[in-house]
Amino acid sequence: MTLILGIESSCDETAAAVVRDGRTILSNVVASQIDLHAPYGGVFPEVASRAHVEVIGAVVHQAMDEAGLTYADLDAVAVTRGPGLAGSLLVGVNYAKGLAFASGLPLVGVNHLEGHIYSLWLTEAADKLAFPLVCLIVSGGHTELVLVRDHGRYEHLGGTQDDAAGEAFDKVARLLHLGYPGGPAIQKAAAGGNAKAHPFAKARTDAPYDFSFSGLKTAVLRAATVQPRPGQPRQRGEESEAPLKPDLRVADVAASFQRAVVMALVDKTLQAAREFGATAILLAGGVSANKALREEMGKASPLPVYTPPLHLCTDNAAMIAAAGTQRFLQGQRDGLDMDVQPMWPIISLEAMGG
C-alpha cells in the first residue's frame, strides 16, 4: 500500500489530499479563491500567492485529519512544481519542502498537466484504460494535446499559441458582461442561444495539433460591441468596457463562441487519436467540465471518451497525489533544492533522468 500526500497551489486553488495506491481518495480539500479574483475578471497573481500563504497550513492539516493519518503513515509528499504562477507555486513547494525535511519523507515534484491526466485514474474508468491514449487538457492556463504512451511516458502533440481555452472563456465572458469565472457563465448564457447565429471561424495553425483562440476573441469583440468611428482606434485595454450593441442577443454570441471553441478542440483531438492509434480519449482540466464539449466529443468520437467528475476537473491535490504515486513508484526523488518551474512542459520520466 502506498500513501501519498499531494499539495497543489499552481494558480488560485489551495489544495491538499491523501491518496492510496494512486487510485483511492482518502481526503481531498480545496480552498477556492474565486471570490477574491472575481472583481478583476481573472486571477490576480499577487492576491493569489498571499491567499495561499494564509490557508495552506490549515488545508494540509484538514486533509490529514480527514484521512485519519499521521505523517508517519505516509510514503511521500508530492507537490506541484509547475507549470503555473511562480508566486503561487513557491508557496506550495516551500511548504512541501518543510514537511519533507521535518518528517523525513521523500519529496516528489509533479507536473500540473500530468496531474490532470491522472485525475482519470481516480475514477472507475481507470480499469478500462489501455495505452496509448490521447488526452486533451483544457483549463484557464492550458490547452494541450498529449499522447500518453504509458505511465510516465508522454509525447506533447500540440498546444495553444496564444490564449488557452479557459482564458478565452474568461475574456469573452468579461466582454459580454457575464461575470467570472467565464466557463460556467458562458455555458449558462449559451443554453438559451442559437449556436449558428454567428459563424465564427476556427483559426488555422501551421502545426496540425496547435490551437489559437485570440482571433476568435477578436471576432466576438467585433460582433458584440459598438465599434469605434473610422479613424478612432479603440485604446488598448478597453475591450471589457466597450458598450454592447443595443440589439445584441448575448445568448446567441455566447452559444456561437462556445461552439467555435468546442469544434476546434474536438476536431484536432479526434485527428490525433486516429493518427496515433489511441484506444480512448481523455478529457481533463477545468474546461473539460463544459457540457457542450463533453457531449460533442462523445457524439463525434468512435472511441470511448472518459472525463473526470466535475470536482476533479478543476485544480485539486488528489490528482497531484495520483501522479506523484506513479513518479514515486518509478523511483523519482527530489531534493530540498528543487525549484519551481512556471513554464515547465510535460515530459517523460526518462527525460528527467528517472
ABEGO torsion letter per residue (X at the ends): XBBBBBBBAABABBBBBBBBGGABBABBBBBBAAAAAAAAGEBBAAAAAAAAAAAAAAAAAAAAAAAGBBAAABABBBBBAOBEBAAAAAAAAAAAAAAAAAAGBBBBBBBAAAAAAAAAAABAAAAABBOBBBBBBBBAABBBBBBBABBGBBBBAEBBABBBAAAAAAAAAAAAGAEOBAAAAAAAAAAABBAAABBBBBBBBABAABBBAAAAAAAAAAAABBBBBBGBBBBBGAAAABBBBAABBAAAAAAAAAAAAAAAAAAAAAAAAAAAGBABBBBBEAAAABAAAAAAAAAABABBBBBBBAAAABBBAAAAAAAAAAAAAAGBBBBAABBBBAABBBBBAAAAGX
